[in-house]
């Protein structure tokens, strides 16, 4: 699939000026701009296309599925293939198999082509502001006006490394899990993995096949088996409707405060030689100290599986962002026409999962349609646009 093909909706940063005037008159506005071309952005794009709205999806990277392709080589989803599809297209894989990262990225690319979704690559958004008619989105080489905006940049935005990392001497190799690829890419010798989420457990287990590994965990996390009574965990979660538990319910509030480890546990890692350590609190040279006062000397390699932080510094709209977070309720902000999609526990546990984000996308698409009917002037030909014009400029 070549991005240069004349009939391909995925465009390499060509100017939107070729498709629409830069003046801000209401009849030249796009109906919506989706910021982020990952699974959440593509799910909402499918709905907007069906509504016949004029829109474009702006993807910062040079290829679809960039985040997936650049995770570690052995990464597998813990959701089986039958639960990994976006709206309108099942994931291509046998039931109860667990896709690896590259097939997921390929699926996203195929999805865009199959539905002719208008995606523009190399279009990192640098500024979002309000205008008299809606919003203005700026990228490095373009300015786009739109009535409504969906921020679908996801939960994995900026890798987070704790301040203690600064105490390690330069000779210590430090890698965030976002940049980790495989054991051979690291220097030889023991490794300290910091972070007790799914990434930390999976990377520690992989590394333990070739070296001594210590895994530092800040707090205990519930551990769930991948299969129960012959069924995948997600069969049970869906059948028992647990994936519909909302974040504002009592159970949802409790569950959203911690990450669940799926498909592995401490016993399994101990069997392959992983040593568990408490939370890392300090580093000095090549020595680290843990919360119980114990230390680990001669540290040579550290993998920081310490998660991510969001970055909304490019949103220049008063009251939209508070303490680094976009204020919203189920993805609907207090700013009319501004929405959020694809965050962990945005509404349910499935809000950030490939095969479950559609529920939030469908809900927001209804909100967008309602807002569009109430605010947009009637225009001939909108239904026939189907996003192809925006795709030509994307």
Secondary structure, 3 states (H helix, E strand, C coil): CCCCCCCCCEECCCCHHHCCCCCCCHHHCEEEEEECCCHHHHHHHHHHHHHCCCEEEECCCCCCCHHHHCCCCCCECCCCHHHCCECCECCCCCCCCCCEHHHHHHHHHHHHHHHCCCEECCCCEEEEEEECCEEEEEECCCEEEEEEEEECCCCCCEECCCHHHHHECCCCEEEECCCCCCHHHCCCCCEEEECCCHHHHHHHHHHCCCCCEEEECCCCCCEECCEECCEEHHHHHHHCCHHHCECCCHHHHHHHCCCCEECCCHHHHHHCCCEEECCEEEEEECEEEECCCCEECCCCEEEECCCEECCCCCECCCCCEECCEECEECCEECCCCEEECCCCCCCEHHHHCCCCCHHHHHHHHHHHHHHHHHHCCCCCCHHHHCCHHHHHCC
